[in-house]
């Protein structure tokens, strides 16, 4: 919980002087809180840096689970295996180099048949061939949506599908943040303005997949408030209670500044009218 005593005191003064409705003001504050909660939900921030960090993490997690036969990892694994094999048979060392050159040629040509045969010959039994299916990644994620300790699977001929899956997953970066945008849009405001102002497009693009709700009790005469619930998967894992408290305290401080400015302006205008 965040201390709201100073907010409530300033709110009462703001409503008295500006003649604004308490309920509308509470709803405005709730919208500001949604913006701050979105910023504090991982990936942190509201700029391109947060988006880039989230997209990099998404791709990194997928490549913990899969690796393409056309990449450097398979080239190095296969070459080490062949080097070990020839070392046991006392064969000429140049044969491993020739194998590596031949394998690199298969990779550059995307020769799926040759790559699959090499993988089978050197004992790769865990591979997807000529297709890509993402279920292993989905089942490898923990309560935070991150991959931990997964056994990587070789992908032969399904690299295009793997790349598309990476791109699709990266487009979902900001999904959990978007739950707060859903909440912001659900708050009824009299003033015509964008409910999600302050929440970036790379977050709001995911509103259709996110889930959020509010309980509008702003008209309660004794305890006016708006409750916001982000029920998008993993929200409780990527926004800790301390981070949520920090977001709400920042929203409180900013809204107090906003009310102070409005109070001063109203009082100045009244003085001008009296002296006119």
Buried (B, 14 or more C-beta within 10 A) or exposed (E): EBEBEEBEEBBEEBBEBBEBEBBBBBBBBBBBBBBBBBBBBBBBBBEEEBBBBBBEBBBEBBBBBBBBBBBEEBBEBBBEBBBEBBEEEEEEEEBBEEBBEEBBEBBEEBBBEBBBEBBEEBEBEEBBBEEBBBEBBEEBBEEEBBBEEBEEBBBBBBBEBBBEBBEEBBBBBBBBBBBBBBBBBBBEBEEEEEBBEBBBEBBBBBBEBBBBEBEBEBEEEEEBBBEBBBEBBBBBBBBEEEBBBBBBBBBBEBBBEBBEEBBEEBEEEEEEEEEE
